Amino acid sequence: MEFLRDLWAFMKERKKFWLLPIIIVLLLLGILIVFTSGSAIAPFIYTLF
């Protein structure tokens, strides 16, 4: 949690709020890959990348 707090402080101080959507999309893609790695739809997800 300290990493997230530091990241938020960096974005707030440097006015880099445009990074927030990029970080959210990367996190969602990572979660999607982790949760679908053992399922039947995994081959379809991996073809997207």
CNS distance restraints for C-alpha pairs under 8 A (distance, minus, plus):
assign (resid   1 and name CA) (resid   5 and name CA) 6.34 0.50 0.50
assign (resid   2 and name CA) (resid   6 and name CA) 6.11 0.50 0.50
assign (resid   3 and name CA) (resid   7 and name CA) 6.05 0.50 0.50
assign (resid   4 and name CA) (resid   8 and name CA) 6.08 0.50 0.50
assign (resid   5 and name CA) (resid   9 and name CA) 6.16 0.50 0.50
assign (resid   6 and name CA) (resid  10 and name CA) 6.11 0.50 0.50
assign (resid   7 and name CA) (resid  11 and name CA) 6.26 0.50 0.50
assign (resid   8 and name CA) (resid  12 and name CA) 6.06 0.50 0.50
assign (resid   9 and name CA) (resid  13 and name CA) 5.95 0.50 0.50
assign (resid  10 and name CA) (resid  14 and name CA) 5.94 0.50 0.50
assign (resid  10 and name CA) (resid  16 and name CA) 7.74 0.50 0.50
assign (resid  11 and name CA) (resid  15 and name CA) 5.48 0.50 0.50
assign (resid  11 and name CA) (resid  16 and name CA) 4.63 0.50 0.50
assign (resid  11 and name CA) (resid  17 and name CA) 5.71 0.50 0.50
assign (resid  11 and name CA) (resid  19 and name CA) 7.65 0.50 0.50
assign (resid  12 and name CA) (resid  16 and name CA) 6.75 0.50 0.50
assign (resid  12 and name CA) (resid  17 and name CA) 7.08 0.50 0.50
assign (resid  18 and name CA) (resid  22 and name CA) 7.54 0.50 0.50
assign (resid  19 and name CA) (resid  23 and name CA) 6.24 0.50 0.50
assign (resid  20 and name CA) (resid  24 and name CA) 6.18 0.50 0.50
assign (resid  21 and name CA) (resid  25 and name CA) 6.12 0.50 0.50
assign (resid  22 and name CA) (resid  26 and name CA) 6.21 0.50 0.50
assign (resid  23 and name CA) (resid  27 and name CA) 6.15 0.50 0.50
assign (resid  24 and name CA) (resid  28 and name CA) 6.16 0.50 0.50
assign (resid  25 and name CA) (resid  29 and name CA) 6.16 0.50 0.50
assign (resid  26 and name CA) (resid  30 and name CA) 6.13 0.50 0.50
assign (resid  27 and name CA) (resid  31 and name CA) 6.15 0.50 0.50
assign (resid  28 and name CA) (resid  32 and name CA) 6.08 0.50 0.50
assign (resid  29 and name CA) (resid  33 and name CA) 6.22 0.50 0.50
assign (resid  30 and name CA) (resid  34 and name CA) 6.20 0.50 0.50
assign (resid  31 and name CA) (resid  35 and name CA) 6.08 0.50 0.50
assign (resid  32 and name CA) (resid  36 and name CA) 6.04 0.50 0.50
assign (resid  33 and name CA) (resid  37 and name CA) 5.86 0.50 0.50
assign (resid  33 and name CA) (resid  42 and name CA) 7.81 0.50 0.50
assign (resid  33 and name CA) (resid  45 and name CA) 7.41 0.50 0.50
assign (resid  35 and name CA) (resid  39 and name CA) 7.91 0.50 0.50
assign (resid  36 and name CA) (resid  40 and name CA) 7.78 0.50 0.50
assign (resid  36 and name CA) (resid  41 and name CA) 6.63 0.50 0.50
assign (resid  36 and name CA) (resid  42 and name CA) 5.36 0.50 0.50
assign (resid  36 and name CA) (resid  45 and name CA) 7.78 0.50 0.50
assign (resid  37 and name CA) (resid  42 and name CA) 5.40 0.50 0.50
assign (resid  38 and name CA) (resid  42 and name CA) 6.83 0.50 0.50
assign (resid  41 and name CA) (resid  45 and name CA) 6.46 0.50 0.50
assign (resid  42 and name CA) (resid  46 and name CA) 6.21 0.50 0.50
assign (resid  43 and name CA) (resid  47 and name CA) 6.37 0.50 0.50
assign (resid  44 and name CA) (resid  48 and name CA) 6.98 0.50 0.50
assign (resid  45 and name CA) (resid  49 and name CA) 7.39 0.50 0.50
